[in-house]
Amino acid sequence: MEEQEFVTYTVADQIATITLNRPEKRNALNAKVVTELKEAFARAAQDVEAKIIVLAAAGDAFCAGADLAYLQELQQNTYEENLADSNHLKELFYQIYTHPKVVIASIQGHAIAGGSGLAAVCDFSFTVPQAKFGYTEVRIGFIPAIVMVFLLRKIGEGKSKSLLLSGELIDAQKAKELGMVNEVVAAEQLEAEVYAFASKLAQKNSGQSMKATKQMIANVQAMSLEDGLNHAAEQNALARATEDCQKGIADFLSKQNK
C-alpha cells in the first residue's frame, strides 16, 4: 500500500494501529481521509501479523466529523454525485462494523458527529474524561443519517433520539452511561490501557471465534427469532469443526487432567 497522507498504519505485538493524522483539521473527514481509512482497514483484514485493530488519532481531537469546508464544496454537486460521496462514507462505517477483526477505538479527544459515529461502529471504545461526544448535525441543518443506523443498534431508540434530535454534546462519563463507550481512563493511561486490553484479546482469544461471533452479532439482529436461532444452530455446528475449537477444547481438558 502506498504511503498515505492522512492515515498511518503500524503493527506490533499482533495489534494493528490505524491512526487518523490530520490534527490541524481536528481529523475531520473528507473523501481522501475516508479513502485512506478504507484502505488501511482493508490492509488490516489481510494482515496475518494483526489480530486486533486499534483506531487512534493524532492531536487534540479524535475526529470532528465531516470537514465542513468539504461539505460546502459538495453543495454544488448533483444528487448523484452527493449520493456517491455518501455511499463512500457508508462503506467505511459498514467496513469497520463488519470487519473480521476486533476494532478498539482509542479516543484521546473530542469525537463529534461523524467522529462519534466512528466510535460507535468500533467494537470497544476507550476514552479520556475530557472528551466530548455528540451528534451536532441538526444544528447546521444537516442530518446524522449514516451514523444513526449504528447508534440505534448500539444504544437503542430512546437514548439515540435524545442525542440525535438535541444536537447536544455530552461528557465521557455520560457517554459511558449511555453505552456509547466502554471505559473512561486518565489521559496519561489511555495508550497503556488500550494496549493491555488489545493484548489480552490477542493472546487469550481465538481470532476465528471473535470473527464469527462479531459477524453473528451484526447479522442476527435483522432476523426473526426463528431465523436467528436457526442461524445460531448452524454456526454452533460449524464452530465445533474448526481447528481453533478442537485445539482449545483439547488444551482445556489437558490442563484439567493434570
N, C-alpha and C positions, 0 to 999 in steps of 0.2 A: 504494500500500500504506500502511495506517495505521502511525503511529509505534508501534514495538514496545517492550516493557518490558525484555526480557532479551537482545535481539539487535539489533545495529546493522548498517547496510548503507551502504557508501560505494563510489564508483567514481572512479578516476583512472588515467590512462595505460593504458587498456584492462584494468585489473585491478579486479575487484570484491572488496572485503574484507568478509567476514561475520564479525562479532565477537561471541563469547559475552560477555555483560556482566552477569554475576551473581556478582561477585567475593566478596561476603560469604558466599556459599554454595559457594565454590570451583567456580562454574559447573556445579553439579550439575544433572542433567536431571530435569525433571518434565514433565507433559503440556503445559503452556504453553510451556516452553522448546523442546520438540520441535516444537510447532506453529509457533512463530516461526522456527525454523531451516528447517522445510519451506517456509514462505512466502518466506524470504529466498533459498533455493536455487531455488525456482520463479521468483522475480523475476530472478535472475541468468541463468537459462536463456533468458529472453526479452529480456534487456537487450542491445541492439545495441552499446552502448558498452563492454561487458565481454567480453573474450576469454578471460581466465584468472580463476579464483576463488582467493582466499586465505581459509582458515578460521583465525581467530585467536581470542584470548581475553584478557580484561582480568583484572588481579590477579595473584596469585602462582601460581595453579593453572590449567592448561589446562582440565581437566574432571575432576571427582572421580567421574564415573559417575552412577548413579541417586541421586536425592535419597532418603536412607533414611527420612526422616520421611514423604515421599510414599509410599514403598513400604509403610510401616507402615499408612498410611491405606487402601491398596489391599487389605490383608489382609481387610478387611470386605466386599470386593466379591464378586459371584458369579463363577463361572468365565467366563461370557460377558462380563462387564464387564472382567475381567482380560485376556481374550483380545483384546478391542477395544483396550485400552491397549497390550498387547504388539505388536499389529499397527501401531499408531500409531508406535512406535519402529522397528519393522521397516521401515516405509515410508520413514523418514528415511534409514536406512543404505542401503537399496536406491537411493533417490533420489541420494545422493551417489556411490555406486559406479557407477551407470549414467548419471550426469549428462553432458549433451552437451559440457560444457566441463571442462577440466583443473582439478582441485582440489588445492591445496597447503596442507598443514597447517603452521602456524607455532606451534610448541609451546614456550611460554615457561616452563612449569612442569609439575608432575606431571600425568600422564594415566593415570588409574586406572580399571579395569573398563570401563564404557561409554566413558570418556574414551580409553582405549587402543583401543577399538573404533572411535571416531571417527577416530583417527589411521590405523587400518588400512584404512578404506574410502577415504581420500583417495589420490590418485594419487601424490603425493610428500609427504614429511614432513621438516621441518627442526626440530631440537630443540636446546635448550641442554644442556650437560653435567650440570647439576644435576637435570634432570627424571628422575622415576622412572616406570616403566611396569609394568603387571601386571594380572592378572585375579583379583581377590580374592573373587569371588562365593562360591567354595566355603567360605570361612572364615566366612561368615554364613548358611550353609545355603541359599544361592541357587545358581543355575547360570548360567554365561556362555553362554546359549543362542544369542541372535541374533548376538553378536559372534563366536562360534565359527565360524559359516559363512564369514565373510570372512577370519578369521585362517587357517583351514585352506587357503584358496586362496592366501593371501599367503606363508605360510612353510612349509606342509606339515604332515603329521600328527605326526611325531616332535617337532618344536620346539613345535608347538601344545600337545601333551599335557603337556610339561614346564611350560608356563605355566598352562594351564587347570586342571590337576589339583593343582598345588602351591600355587597362590594366592600365590606369592612375587613380590615386587617386584624389578625389575632396573633397572640404571642405563642411561643413554642410550647409552653405548658398547656395552653388551651388546645393547641393542635394535637397534642398527645392525648388529652382527654377525649377529643372527638374521634380519635383513631386515625388521624392523618399521618402521624409519625409514631415510631416505636419507642425511641429513647431520647431524652434530653440530657446532654452531658456538657460539662465545662469545656470552653473553647480549647484550653490547653490540653485536654484529654481526648478530644474528638478523634484525631487521627489514630491514636493508640487503641481506643475503644472499638472503632470500626475495624481496624486491623485484627484485633483479638477475636472479634465476632466472626469476621470473614474466615480467619484461620481455623477457628473451631468447626465451622461448616465444612471447610475444605478437607480437614483432617478426619473428622468423625462421621460424615455423612456420605452416602453413595451419590455420586453425580447423576447416575442413571435414575435413581429413585427420586431425587429432587426434581429432575426434569419431568418425569412422568407425573409426579404429584402437582407440580406447577401447571402443567397442561390440563390436568383434570379440573383443577380449581377454576381455570379460565373457561372450560367447556361446560361443566355440569350445571352452572347457574342458568344457562339458557335452555336447559332441558326440562321436560316434565319429570315428576317424581319417578315414574316408572322407567322412563328412558334413562334418567340419571342413574338409577340403581342397576339397570341392565348394563350400562356402560361401565359402571364401577365393578360389577362382577367380571366383565371381560378383562378389564385392566388388572384386576386382582389375579386372575388366572394367568395372564401374560407375565406378570411380575414374578410369579413363582418359578418361571423357567429361565429368568435372567441369570447371568453369571454372577452379578453383584449379590443377588438374593441368595443364591446357593452358597456362595462363599461366606456371606455374612452369617447365615444360619449355622453353617459348619463351624465357623470360628467361635460363635457364641456357645454352641454345645460343647466344643472342645474345652473352652475355659471353664464351663460348669463342671465338667467331669474331672478336672484336675484336683 
